[in-house]
């Protein structure tokens, strides 16, 4: 075989492989933006700009997947499309720029999102088998949107203060900081949930029946999978108060009250006031926990 013929074969192979990769991976470029408040940190601002870019990328990915699903005769709801897009899209930051708008620092972050459509049929089947995942994604995105609206309202309120009022400005800052922290915590939970969803169809519950003392009915398996999900989330985010609350609620469904109490207590220590009330309530019912734990 002469060199020219060998070169043509290699070139054809490379082009063929690239075409397959292109078909399986849809690139999307978007730019997110965040206008900082007086006391917002740069790290928080960048993270929120990335979330803004990701939101736009998800919209484009959803449109792309809708057209693909129609071509393959899949019947997907809008919520299922968005949940699927979140699960098969990866992102990387490709540019970051800081500017000023009036007196406010602004960060713009450009990302490249890749929509991996390899084995799409299997991923859609896994999605259809896990309706709870779709609902979780919808609830998370709704909460993030609500919190972002709250941030915008607080910023306008801050700008409307005509006279120097440090006390009021500080109160607004605390509310903004709380909303930002919640957005980023929810996003951490969403990342872990998506990672879990991608492997959900191939894993077996690692909490055994003799450990939870629950017969493995269909509902019990679902509850155990949810528990395993939060175990993985906490492993990745050990200081996420909301994650401990989620695991505590999973333990409650399995009637493992003492472990639920411990998780609520841990979440309380991490600053979740609702968890403090839940821990106090369970703590007042120790006899109930002892009699009713599985």
N, C-alpha and C positions, 0 to 999 in steps of 0.2 A: 504494500500500500504506500503510494507516494505521499510526500508531506502536504501537498495541496489538498489531496482528497481527505487526509486525516484532519486537516484544519477545518475543512467544510463540515465534517461530521461533528467535530467538537463545537463549532459555532452553532450548528443546528440544534445540538443538544442543549447548549446554554440558553438559546432563544426559547426552546420548547419548555425548559424548566422555568424560565422567567415568566412565560405566559401562564403556566399553571399557577405559579405563586401569585401573579397579578389577579387571576380569577378568584383565588382563595383569600386574598388580602386586599381590601378596599381602603386606600389611604384618604384621609380627610384632614384638611388644614383649617384651623380656626384660631381666632385671637380673642382672648378674654380680657376684661378690663375691670379694675377696681379703683375707686376714688377713696383715698384715705380720709378718715376723720382726724381730729387734732391729736389723739393719743393712740391711734391704731399702730400696731407694730408692722414692720415691713414684711416679716415672715407670714403674718396673718393675711396681709394684703395680697401677697403673691399667691398664697394658697387659695384665696377666694377668687382671684383672677383666673387661676387654673380651673376652678370649678365652673366659672362662667364660660370659659372656652370649651370645657367638657360638655356643658349643657347644650351648646350650639352643635358640637360634634355629634351628640346623641340624637339630636333632631335630624341631622343629615343622614346618620346611620340608619335611623328608623325609616326614613323615606326609601333608602336603598334596599333595606330588608323587606319592606312592604312590597316593592316591585318584584324582588326575587321570590317571595312567598307566593305572590299571585301567579308568577310564571310556573311555579312548581305545584300549584293548586293547594297550598297550605291555607287553612282558615285560621288566621291569627287576629286577635283583637288589638286595638291600639296599645293597651296596657301590656299585652304579651310581647308586642313588637319592641316596646321601650325596654322591658325587662331583658329580653333577648339581646338587644343592642348593647346594653350595659354589660352583660356577661361575656360578650365575645369581642369587646373593644378594649384595646390597650393604648396608652398614650405616652408620649415623651415630649418634654419641653424643647423647642428648637430655637426660641428667641425670647428675650426679656428686655423691656424698655421702660425706663422711668422718666416721666415728664411732669410738668406742672399745669394745672387748670386753675387759673386764678391763684389762690393761695393754697390750694390743695394738691399734695403729691398724688400722682396717678401712675399705676403700674399696668402695663399691657404685656400679656404673656401669649406667645404663639405656640400652639401644640400641633403635633402630628398624631392623629388617631388612626389606628389600624383596625379595621373590622375583619376578623378572621372567620370566613365562611366555610372553612374546612369542616367536613362531617356535619354540615348544617342540619341534615335530616335527623341525626341522632340528638343534636342539641335541642331541636324543637320538640322531639319526643320527650326528652328529659324535662323540658319546660312544661309541657302539657301534663306530665305526671306530678308536678309540684306546683299546684295552684297557689299555695301559700307564699311561694317565692315572688310571684307576680304581685300579690297584694302587699307584701313587705316593701317591694321596690316602689310601688305607687305611693304608699304611705310615707316612705322616706323622702321621695322627691317632693311630695306635697309639703312636708314639714320644712324642707330646705327652702322651697319657694316662699313659704310664709315667713320664715326667719329673715330672708333677704329683703322682703317687703318691710319688715320691722326695722332692719338696718337703714333702709332708705328713709323711712319716716323719722327715725331718730336723728339722722344726719340733717334733714330739713328742720327739725325742731331745734337742733344745735345752732344751725345757721340763722334761725329766726330770732335768737336772743340778741336784742339790740344793745343792752348794757352789759358790761362785764359782770358775770355772775358765776364765779368759780364753783360754788356749791351746786348749782343747777347743772353746769357743764360736767361736773364730776359724776353726778347722778346719771346723766345721759351716757357718759363714757362707760359706767359700770353696766348699764343695760346693753350697750353695744358690745362690750366685751363678752358678756354672758351669751348674747345671741351668736357672736362669732365662734366662741368655744363650742357651743351646741352644734353649729353647722359642721365644724371640723370633726367633732365626735361622731356625729351622725354619718359623715362621709367615711370615717374609719370603719364604722359598723357596716356600711354599704360595701366597702371594698372586701371585707372579710366574708360578707354574705355572698357576694358574687363569686369569690374564689371557691367557697363551699359549694355553691350551686353547680359550678363546672365539674366538680368531682362527685356530686351527690348520687348520680346514677350508678357509680362504680364502687361506692364504699359500703361497708356493712357497719351497723352500729357497734362502736367500741365500748359502749357501756353495756355490760352483760346483764341478763335477767336476774342472776343471783346477786348482782351488785345493787340494783334498784329495787329488787324484790317485786317486779311487775311482770305479769305474763305478757309475752310479746304478741299482743293483738295488733291489728293494723294501726289503731289510734296510738297504742303505746310505742310502736316503732316510729311513728311520726313525731311523737313527743321526745323520744330518745334522740332522733336525728336533730331536732331543734336544740336539745341540750348539748349534743356534740358540736353543733354549730357555735354556740356561745363559748364552749370550752376552747375551741380553736381561736375565736375572737379574742378571748382574754389572754390566751397564750401569746398572741401577737401584740395585744394592747393591754398590758397588766394594770394600767392606771386609768382605764376607761370606766367611769362610774356607771354609765348607762349599760355597759356590757354585763356588769355584775347584776344589775337589776333584771336584764333579760334572762340571765341564767337562773336567777332566783325564781322568776316566774315559771321557767321551765321545770325547775325542781318542784314548785307548788303543784303543777299539773300532774306530776308523777307522785305527788303526796310524800315527797321527801322534805319534810318541813324544817328539820334542823339545818340541813344544808342551805335551804332557802333563807333561813334566818341569818346564817353566817354570811351569805352573799349580800343580803340587804344591809347588814352591819358594815361590810367592807365598802359598799357603795356609799353609805352614810359617811364613813371616814374620808372618802374621796370627794365629799362635798355635795352629794345628792340629797336634798332635803326630803324629797318624797320617800326615798329609801329609809331615812331615819324614822319616819312615821310607820313604815311597813315593819321595820325591825322592832320598833317599840310595841306594835300591835301583836306581832308573833311572840315577842318576849313575854308579854302578859298572858300568853296562852301556852306556857310550857307544858302543862299537863295535857292539853289538847294535842300538842306536837308528839308527846311521848306515846299517847294512846293511838294516834292516827297515822304515824309514820309507817310507810310500807317497808 
